[in-house]
Amino acid sequence: MGRTAKIARKTKETDITVDLDVDGSGQAAIETGMAFFDHMLDAFSRHGFFNIDIQAKGDLEVDYHHTVEDVGLTLGQAFKEALGDKSGIRRFGEASCPLDETLAKVVVDLSGRPYLSYNVKIRPGRVGDFDTDLPHEFFAAFANQLGMNLHIDVPRGENPHHIIESCFKAFARAMDFATQVDPRVQGVLSTKGSL
């Protein structure tokens, strides 16, 4: 049995399906109606070695916010379902990724407790037509739905495109490590006996 999930979420604002294989090879089929967001999700898939198919339709004529947030919720839910009781996984992961002048560091704990620390200084504006405050909404929704501690820090960075992309790549690498099965882990990696 592979660690897979297929999740559908439909509201008056969005209609989203996510098909996830945690133990993939980095294959992605992403259509959200937002080219830059598609690019970031593709980077997450490729650098995390997750196979991800996301089909999202939303009220983009109103704002990108609803669709970005709901994709985060749906993808987080897919990871939660695919990982099940989290038996055998490493649980913790961290990665740093540079992109030219930018350096992003991400640390995760798949603890079952939602918390986001987002220390990313980025100038207000847009990358293409994508607002630079939207990545925060995606990461918050993902962390809340999966139930994870997610710390994102960017100690250096100037270009908004570089800052956002390095965050997604570092998130991918940290999630890849945290979700890997370690044969030394018996049950779940917790003194409580559950995550």
Buried (B, 14 or more C-beta within 10 A) or exposed (E): EEBBBEBEBEEEBBBBBBBBBBBBEBBBEBEBEBEBBBBBBBBBBBBBBBBBBBBBBBBBEEEBBBBBBBBBBBBBBBBBBBBEEBBBBBBBBBBBBBBEEBBBBBBBBBBBEBBBEBEBEBEEEEBEEBBBBBBBBBBBBBBBBBBBBBBBBBEEBEBBBBBBBBBBBBBBBBBBBBBBEEEEBEEBBEEEEEB
